[in-house]
């Protein structure tokens, strides 16, 4: 048994390393083609982000079996709005365990959910997320829940609000490395719904058009989008910013590294604690490597 576990861990380390190498090479090609990479300064930041991302992905893979099963044990809201965490593509609720633990330590009732992220129908995944958000809000006796979505999870929260009635129970939304306008990496894939995450895909175009209709019956989400310009999964990183959101750009963080970063958590907490529909990061949370602005 010990040798099997060791073999599995070694496989995770190797496969994670290969995945990171391939994605960062593609990211680097895109950056250099656009003339947005400084050989001296950016090389050091690339190594920092790449190594941190490799370690984060190993952690996510090791944690994955612990999040396969389980349903949120919802209790009556304790005062502040409950927080629901929505994972990204191919992951599960365990990937958000660090953020969940930090939020609970800071006094927020926090719930992680699973949804079938490998389905080819992205709208069906959004419907699943909408049902989970409405269910948790009702079971907690809360008018609204705040939501944190990582990667695909952030896109699905927007679709759940716009197309499946979840807007009525959503307070503040913070997304981490979400391909709101798609990602160039999805161009390489044609299965598991990733084709719908291509820039200007039918699904994303329909979502953007629906949000721009300004339907008076649907208030816009109070959405904060946090993205890193060293994210090698969602790039160009400008695709992480939907219209009307409050945008925060980070440096030296990888796609999965966003889930473990202390400075990312501080930004998440700050924007969740804001009054609903008025979410924005304060000047105090700025860091010399970060920038904050309306999208």
Secondary structure, DSSP 8 states (H G I E B T S, - for coil): -HHHHHHHHHHHHHHHHHHHHHHHHHHHHHHHHTT---TTHHHHHHHHHHHHHHHHHHHHHHHGGGGSS---------SS--EEEE--TT--GGGGHHHHHHHHHTT--EEEE---TT-S-HHHHHHHHHHHHHHHHHHHT-S-EEEEEETHHHHHHHHHHHHSSGGGGEEEEEEES--TT--GGGGG--STTGGGGSTT-HHHHHHHHHHTT--TTS---EEEEEEETT-SSS-SGGGG--TT-EEEEESS--TTGGGT-HHHHHHHHHHHSS-TT-----GGG--TT-EEEE-
